[in-house]
Amino acid sequence: MQPIIAVEGIEFDQRLRRSKGRAGRKVVASAKVTPEEHVELQDAARRENKALSEWAREVLLREAKPNRADALLTEIVAMRLLLNLLLKPIACGEVMTPEMFGTVLTNVRTAKHKAAQDVMEQYAIADQKEN
């Protein structure tokens, strides 16, 4: 029986099994981190039972692609816009005609992407202020 060697919390035979059938990777993408950040990254990889390098690769590739969460956020912002644009006239006692409703829907469709981008920028600015 061969001894099992653990690398970054994952057994060697698991690392080999995961590697079968994939194309060879020859280019390195790296980043310098502090020792504290390194521990944080290792903990995140361990929570998913992955080697740090494999976890980091997945995170980098996921972040490089358009995000489904962005689409979800856009639709949530669209719902907020729709509610705001519909509730104000109703709260003021105005009657909403079908034409007015159609105009509101058109405005939401055209404005939702910009509004979602603005919301994300607000969060990014808040994050920068915290760091």
C-alpha positions, 0 to 999 in steps of 0.5 A: 500500500502506497502512503498518501501524501497530503498537499494543501489539505487535499490528498495526492490521489485526489489531485491526480484524479482531478487533473485527468482529461484536461488540457495542459496549463502552461501560463501563470497568472499570479498576484503578490499578497500579504501573509494575512491575505494568503491565509484568508485565500487558503481558508477560502480554498479549504472551505471548498475542498480545493487546492489554493491554485485550483480555487484561485484559477476558478475565481479568476476565470469566473470574475473574467466572464460576464456574471449571472449575478450582474443580470440578477442585480439588473433585474432587481434594480429594474423592479425597484425602478418600476415600483418607484415609477408606478407608486409615485403617481398612484400615491399622488392620486393620479390615474395610470393609463395603459399608455402611461404604464407602457411608457413606464415599462419602456423607461425601465427597460432602457434605464435598468442597465445604467441604474444597476451599474450606478448601484455597483459603483456606489458599493465599489466606492463604499468598499474602497472607503472601508479599505 
